[in-house]
Amino acid sequence: MASELDDFFANTDLDTIAVRAGQLRTHEGEHSEPIFTTSSYVFESAEAAAKRFSGEEAGNVYSRYTNPTVRVFEQRIAALEGAEAAVATASGMSAILTVCMALLKSGDHVICSRSVFGTTSVLFTKYMAKMGISVTFVNPLDYDLWQNSLTDSTKLLFVETPSNPLCDVVDIARLSEIAHSVSAKLVVDNCFCTPALQQPLKLGADIVVHSATKYLDGQGRCVGGAIAGNAVDMDEALAFVRTCGPTMSAFNAWVFAKGLETLRLRMDAHCSNAMALASWLEEQKQSPSPKVEQVFYAGLPSHKSHELAKKQQRGFGGVLSFRVVGGREEAWRFIDATKIMSLTANLGDAKTTIVHPATTTHGRLSDDEKKEAGITENLIRISVGLESANDLISDLERGMAAL
Ligand SMILES: *Cc1c(COP(=O)(O)O)cnc(C)c1O
């Protein structure tokens, strides 16, 4: 249905790929991609059924294995990441689980950045540990520590860049060299940048994972995930999904495939709004009685990752954080005084969200872990949405006035 087109779109620009790659058209001639809400498929004859089941003949059998709408999303995200193939999953977490189950076995060792999504850490410490897979957590910016943590059993290095919520950028090319020195694979969670701003495979990473729930959808509607990489690894991943069942639904795949069509425009708008808010917050530090202590956004020259972010990313992303002068009480007062921003832990939405990491997203960490990760009581994270920057700055002014 779409395969000759894919070779063609492999040589076009990202904006064209986002709109066109993987496009599917049936004999009805519909322009927008159809949603195939079917669990199974019929065969023309008993012999054809046998051939499909044995794999002798390619084609659909059952929607836990393949679904045309899910394939549209997979082909589009693979093309955007510059990957040979992609596999869709039911959530971002099941994407990470799928990578582990496809590539690891008992006795293997993983090195994971300490600054990853909280549930990702739990997946490694609770569930992978049960399977006999060990994990070492490292400060993602300490390259010597990554290097020195390698063992003969290390199979996977796992990183998220930029980090949440302090926007530290990790050098993907440098980390991929460390991984490849022992034939381990580098997995990058590309949720914050998306392929619109960063293509980790082109920088040397082996596998990209996504929570499609965030920017790929972009409007906070569906939960889903994806993995992209070489054909051999993706075959293993697909085999796990088919057998164990963390499959993406056709409806969700359709929402995500449509989301990808506007990904680049949305990411550009998220970036420019975030830059406007970060700059405004940074200016507040100059006031005679400042209420802002520090702003974390890699687009600001004051951020320690500014130069690397400029080199590695096409934009600085939509998430920023800042410390107010004071502690928990001041941070909570600021948050409660905003009127437009939604108080929710979600991110990557058209709607701006605001959250207090120390008591929500990072509440599970011990005091020592929080201190090490820079999650202070006066820290506030904002995922900047697509509302007008002026209105969002007015909201920040309301927060500031409450201090
Ligand atoms: C949300 C998120 C996940 C988990 O994705 P779900 O779709 O919620 O399962 C993984 N990594 C990052 C960086 C996330 O923000």
The ligand as an SDF file (V2000), in Angstrom:
LIG
                    3D

 15 15  0  0  0  0  0  0  0  0999 V2000
    5.7760   10.4590   30.1950 C   0  0  0  0  0  0  0  0  0  0  0  0
    7.1370    9.9600   29.9360 C   0  0  0  0  0  0  0  0  0  0  0  0
    7.4050    8.5820   29.8280 C   0  0  0  0  0  0  0  0  0  0  0  0
    6.3330    7.5400   30.0120 C   0  0  0  0  0  0  0  0  0  0  0  0
    5.3860    7.5990   28.9960 O   0  0  0  0  0  0  0  0  0  0  0  0
    3.8520    7.1170   29.1810 P   0  0  0  0  0  0  0  0  0  0  0  0
    3.2820    7.3600   27.8390 O   0  0  0  0  0  0  0  0  0  0  0  0
    3.2690    7.9430   30.2640 O   0  0  0  0  0  0  0  0  0  0  0  0
    3.9000    5.6730   29.5430 O   0  0  0  0  0  0  0  0  0  0  0  0
    8.7000    8.1970   29.5350 C   0  0  0  0  0  0  0  0  0  0  0  0
    9.6970    9.0940   29.3990 N   0  0  0  0  0  0  0  0  0  0  0  0
    9.4780   10.4190   29.5180 C   0  0  0  0  0  0  0  0  0  0  0  0
   10.6020   11.3700   29.3380 C   0  0  0  0  0  0  0  0  0  0  0  0
    8.2070   10.8990   29.7920 C   0  0  0  0  0  0  0  0  0  0  0  0
    8.0010   12.2180   29.9300 O   0  0  0  0  0  0  0  0  0  0  0  0
  1  2  1  0
  2  3  1  0
  2 14  2  0
  3  4  1  0
  3 10  2  0
  4  5  1  0
  5  6  1  0
  6  7  2  0
  6  8  1  0
  6  9  1  0
 10 11  1  0
 11 12  2  0
 12 13  1  0
 12 14  1  0
 14 15  1  0
M  END
$$$$
